[in-house]
């Protein structure tokens, strides 16, 4: 999917209520994601969907808002922007920009499962939508990074392309753009997460061929014409981590967007994270190592037989990753980020030949307790099946091999 020719009713309403488009100044601000999800919850309690607002009369709208006149007037005013939306959507479509609502097929499960109520109601982008839910390696770093960091980033991007690992980063100059360019130069897959100006970036000469060849997907939770803001740039960091399987922080200061993104991921436990480790490092890199992130060196990238296997084995053994971690909602669960890495490799080794628990433990270099946790989770998720072998130990097979 590279573009959509028609909006679903639910996505159209989400755009009318949350989108920023057109030249006319509205007396009311669009809804924030949290306001939209609160409204969606109220509709769901009445067995309604956002699309039903298009046919809702004023009295019903007031009732939905529990008599709050200002809120009902705000919704009514935003819903009247249909002409401006039609014009904006036509322009986006001509530029190859698609719009995806959270109820649409193709909306990334990673955003729904990891961000829950903090997920963005809308995504705007260009290129293959399916890339957004395939995972990959998040590569981030400061804008004004050292030459050593830039070389590290280029080497990592190249290695990811060689192994078929998707690079997930931003269009920010420095480390991010170095990783993106290096991967694209070698026909690797890339997902660029933007905080601003999708309309301008999608037309940039440096990305024209990659978009045309289907190697690049761009995505942003912000309207395509939104300009840069520090707040949005910081907010968008989380989406790079959440869409990934593993993250690498190439260079960071002790403050700013790269630091805050790495710290949020560390606290939330979305994905296992590595930090560039060399003899000469920035204070931010050193601080992240002290906080428990796993080290990754230039020699690791160059010399390991499989970068994917390296990430899995080192993330499993690293002290920062603990089985049965606590999620931000306070519920006990196995760490989904590391589990996704395990499953990606499990599908490869167990697709054609069933694997015993002993074989799985040896392959991943993990203990029996951890292997048991992940295998039980895989069975519950419908991604693995346990087979009882007569006269021997049970084995597990991947149930996704035929997909």
N, C-alpha and C positions, 0 to 999 in steps of 0.2 A: 504494500500500500504506500503510494507516494503522494496522494492527494485525495480529497473527498469531494464529490460533486454535489452532495446534499447533506444538510445538517439534520440530525434527529431532533425531535421536539424537545427532549430533555437537554441536549447540548445547546440548542438555540436559546432556551430559557437561561441556562447557565451563562451564556455569552451576554445576553441582554442584562442580566443582573450583576455580573462580575467583570465583564469586559470593558476595556477602554478603547474606544474607536470613534471615528467621526470628528468633525470640527466644531459642532455645536456644543456649547457649554451647558451642562445639565445642572440644575439647582441641587441635585443629590449625588453623593458619591456612590460608586459601585460597591456592592457588598464585598466584604473580606471573605476569604475561604471559611473562616470559622462561622461568620454570620450565615453564609450560604448553607453550610452543613447543619446549622441549627434550624434553618428554615426547612431543609430537606427532611430532617427528623420530624418536624411538625407535620409535614405533608404525609410522610410515611405512616404516622400514627392514625391518619384518616384514610389510609389505603389509596393515597394519591401520589403522583410523581411530579417533578418540576414541570414537565410538559403540560400538565393539567392547568397550570397558571395561565396559559395562553387563552383558555376559554372561560376563565373564572371571572365572575361579575364582581363589581366593586364591593357589594355587601359581603360577599363570601371572602373577599380579600381582607376586609376589615375584621371579619370573624376569625380568620386564620391568624391575624396579628393580635388577637385578643383585645380588640378595641383600641389598639395603639394607633392613633390617627396618623402621626408623623411617619411611622414605619409603613403603613399601608399606602400612604401617598408616595413614599420613596419607591416602593415596589412598583406601583402603577406607573410612575414617571419613567423608571428604567425599562419597564416592559414595552413602553411606547416607542422605543428607539429602533423599530424594525426596519425602517427605510435606511437609516445610517448603517445598520448591521448588514443589510443586503449588499450595500455598496462596498463596505469593508471586506466582506467575505468574498465577493467577486474579485476584488483586487488581490486578496491573499491567494485565491485559487489560481489566478493568472501567474502569480509569482512562484507557484508550486508549493505553497504553504498549506498544510492541512491543520485541522482543528479536531481534537479528540476530547470528548467529555468522559467523566469517570464512570458513566454507565455504558459507554460504547465498547464494543468488542475491540480488543487490542490495547485497551488501557492497561499499563503495566501492573501486574500482580505484585511486583516488588514494592511499588508505592502504596498499594492498598494494605499489604500485610505488614510493612515496616513502619509506615507513617500513620496508619489508621485514620483518625479524625483530622490529622494534620496534612493529609494528602491534598494536592491541588485539585480543584474541581475541573480545571481545564488544562490541556496541554496544547501548545502550538509548535509546529515543527515542519521539517522538510526531510525527504529521504525515507528509507524503509522504516515504517513504524515497528516492525517485528524486531528490530535491533534493540529496542528499549527494554525487552524482557529476556535478553540472552545473557546478561551478565557481562563481565569483563574486568579489566584492570583499571581502576581509577588512578590517574597520575596527576598530581597537583604540585604546585610550587609557587614561590613568590615571583612577582613580576620582575624585580631587579635581582636576579640570581647570578651566582658566580659562573664562570666559564666551565668549571668542573661540574656544577650542577646541570648546566645545559647539555654538556656532553653525556652525562649520566642519563638524562631524560631522553635524548636522541637514541642512545643505545637500547634503553628499555622499550621505547616505542618500536624500534626495529625488531627486537626480539619477540615482542608480542605479535607483530605482523607475521613473522616467520612461523610462529606456533599456532596461528589462527585465533589468538586471544584478542578480543575487542578492546581498543583503547577508549577509555571514557575520561573526558577532560573538558576544558573550556576553551574559548578563543582568546584568552588572555595572553598577551605577549610574554615571552620568557619560557619557563619550564613547560607550561601547558601547550603552547603552540608548537614548541619544539617536539614534544611527544606526538602530537597530532600529525605534524608534517612528516616526521620520520616514518610513522606507520603508513600514511597515505602514499608516500613515495614508493613504498614496497607493496602496494596493493592490499594493505591491511584494512580491516573494518574499524570504523571510528564512530563514536557518539559524542557530539559536542553539546554540552549543556550551557545554555546562554542565560544571562541575566538581563539583557537588553538588546534592542535593535535587531530582531530576527529578520525584518524586511531588508535591512542593509547587508547583514552577514550572508544571507542566502544568495545574494547577488554578487558577492565578492569574487573576484577573478581567481583567487587562490583556491577556492572550493568548487568552482564550476565543474571541472572534470570529475572530481570525486563524487559529486551529487549525480552527475549524468551517468557515471559508471555503477552507481548503486553501492558505493563503498562507505558513504557517509550519511549519518542521520543527525539532524539538529533538533533540539527540543528546548522549550522554555515554558515555565508556568505563567509567564507574563505576556500581555498582548504584543503582537509583532512590532508595533510602532513605539513601544515604551522606551524612553531614553535611560541612560545610566543613572543609577543611584547607589550609594554605598550600602544602604539597607538591603536592597534587592540583591546586590552582589554577594553579600554575606549570607542571605537567606538561601540563595541558589546552591551554595556549597553542599548542603545536605543531600540534594538530589543526585549529585555525582557519586556520593558514597552509597546511597540507597539503591541505585541502579546497578551497582557493581557486585563482584564476588570478593574482591580484595582491593585494598588501597595502598598506594605508595606515596608518601610525602617526600618529595625530593629536596625541598628547602623551605624553611619557614622562619619567621621572626617569632618573638615571644608574644606578639599581639597581631591583630589584623584578621582578615578573612580566612587565610590558610590555616592559621593557628586555631581559630574558633571552630572551623569545620572539622579539623582533626580532633579537637577536644570534644565536640559534640558526638562524633562517631565513637570515641573512646568511652564516653559516658553511656551512650545508647546501645553500644555493642552491635551495630548493624553489620559491619564486616571486619575481618581481621586486617590490621594495618601494619605496614612496614615503613621504616624511615631510612633515608640514605645515610649510611655510616661510613665515614672515611677518617683519615688522620686529621684533616682540617674540616671542621663542620661549623655551621652557624649555631649560635646559642639556642635557637629554637629547636633544631634537630637534636642537640644534646639533651635538652629538657625532655623531649618526647621519648628519647631512649630511657631516661631516668624514670619516666612515668610508666614504662613497661612496654612500649611499642617494640616490635622485633626489628633487628638491624638488617639492612640489605646493602651489599657493596657492589661496586662496579665489576669486580671479579666474579661475584655470584652470578650476575646477569650473563657474563660472557662464558663462564665455564660450566654451569650446570647443564646436565643432559636435557632436562625438561624443566622449564620455568614453572609450568603449572604444577608439576609434582613437588618442586621446591616450595612453592607457596603453601601447598597442602601440608606437607610434612613439617615445615617450620611453624606454621600457624597452630598445628595440633600440639606440638611440643612446647610452644612458647608459654611462659608463665602467665602472660596477661589473659590468655584465653582459658576459661574455666568451664567445665561441663556444668549444665544445669544452671546457667546464669539467671539473674533476675532482670526482667524487662522493665522498661520505664513505667509500665502500668502496674508494676508490683507483682505480676504473676510469674511463677516459676516456670521456666521452659529451657529446652536445649537451645544453645546459641544458633539461630537460624543462619547467620552469616557463614559460620564455619561448616554447618551442616550442608549448606548449598555447595560448598567446595567439595565436601565428601561425596555428595550425590553426583556431582558432575563426573568425578573419576569412577565412582561405583558403576555408573551406566556403561562406562567403557569396558571395565573388566568383567562385568557380570551379564553382559548382553548376550553372549554366545555360550558361556560356560558358567554354571552355578558355582558360587564361591562359599566355602565353609567359613565359619567365624574365625578359625585359626588362620586361614589364608588372608582374610580381610585385615586381621590384626597385623600380620606380617607385612602386607602390602603398604598399609598406611603408617606403620610404626606406632600404633596406638594400643592401649590396654583393653582388657576384656570388658571393663565397665563402660568405657567410652564407646566401644564397638557395639555393645548391647543397646545403649541409649539411641544411637543413630539408626541402627537396624530396625528397632521397634518403631521409631518415628517414620522411617521409610515405608514400613508396612502400613502404618496408620494413614499415611499420605497417599497410599495406592501406588507408590513408586517401586516397591519391591515385594517379592513373595517368598515366604519361607516354605521350603520343601522338606518333608521328613523322609530321610533316606533309610531304608531298612538295613539294620545291622551296622549303622554308622551314624556319624554326627549330622545334624541338619545343615542344609545349604540354602543360600539366598540367590535369587535371580532378579535382574532388573525387569520391570514391567513396562519400560518405556522403549525397549529395543525395537518394537514393531511400529512405533509411531513415526 
